[in-house]
């Protein structure tokens, strides 16, 4: 994996995850997934929260990339951008668990 791909992987995952959550929310509201109740919550809520948790877990799993870095500088940059992506995923995705999905 090249230096650029390795150092930007966490932020790319965040951008993908943010877009995926936004698309799922739009599809869920359009197709009525927010009206189907399962185990005390809606189908849309379950889907969004499960996707968000999977994305945060994937972001943290990218921390393994820091071990395979060839230099100390690359290791520090990869660690910083991966943590930034995972943190951004945690913060920007949290409304799926805390707020209503459809107005």
C-alpha positions in Angstrom: 0.0 0.0 0.0 1.4 3.3 -0.9 2.1 6.1 1.6 -0.8 8.2 0.3 -3.3 5.4 0.4 -2.2 4.3 3.9 -2.3 7.8 5.4 -5.6 8.7 3.9 -7.5 5.4 4.5 -9.1 6.6 7.8 -10.4 9.8 6.2 -11.6 8.0 3.1 -13.5 5.5 5.3 -15.1 8.4 7.1 -16.2 10.0 3.9 -17.6 6.7 2.6 -19.4 6.1 5.9 -20.9 9.6 6.1 -22.2 9.2 2.5 -23.5 5.7 3.2 -25.4 6.8 6.4 -26.9 9.8 4.6 -28.0 7.6 1.7 -29.5 5.0 4.0 -31.4 7.6 5.9 -32.8 9.1 2.7 -33.8 5.7 1.3 -35.3 4.6 4.7 -37.4 7.7 4.9 -38.5 7.4 1.3 -39.5 3.8 1.5 -41.1 3.9 4.9 -38.5 1.9 6.9 -39.1 4.4 9.8 -42.7 3.0 10.2 -41.7 -0.6 10.7 -41.1 -1.3 14.4 -38.8 -4.1 15.6 -37.7 -4.7 19.2 -38.6 -1.3 20.5 -37.2 0.8 17.7 -37.8 1.2 14.0 -36.1 -0.8 11.2 -34.4 2.3 10.0 -33.0 3.1 13.4 -31.6 -0.5 13.7 -30.1 -0.3 10.3 -28.5 3.1 10.8 -27.1 2.3 14.2 -25.7 -1.1 13.1 -24.1 0.5 10.0 -22.6 3.3 12.1 -21.2 0.9 14.7 -19.7 -1.2 11.9 -18.1 1.8 10.4 -16.6 3.0 13.7 -15.3 -0.5 14.3 -13.8 -0.6 10.8 -12.1 2.8 11.5 -10.5 1.5 14.6 -9.5 -1.7 12.9 -7.5 0.5 10.5 -5.1 1.2 13.4 -3.4 -2.0 12.4 -2.0 -0.2 9.4 0.2 1.8 11.7 2.2 -1.3 12.6 3.1 -1.9 9.0 4.5 1.6 8.3 8.1 1.6 7.1 9.2 4.8 9.0 8.4 6.5 12.2 7.1 9.6 10.4 4.7 7.5 8.3 3.6 5.6 11.4 2.7 8.9 13.2 0.9 10.4 10.3 -1.1 7.2 9.6 -2.0 7.0 13.3 -3.1 10.7 13.4 -5.3 10.5 10.3 -6.8 7.1 11.2 -7.7 8.4 14.7 -9.1 11.6 13.1 -11.3 9.5 10.7 -12.5 7.2 13.5 -13.2 10.2 15.7 -15.1 12.0 12.9 -17.1 8.9 12.2 -18.0 8.6 15.9 -19.1 12.3 16.1 -20.8 12.8 12.8 -22.6 9.5 12.9 -23.9 9.8 16.4 -27.1 11.6 15.4 -28.4 8.3 13.9 -28.6 6.9 17.5 -29.7 10.2 19.2 -32.2 11.9 16.9 -35.2 11.0 14.8 -34.4 9.9 11.3 -37.3 11.3 9.4 -39.1 14.6 10.0 
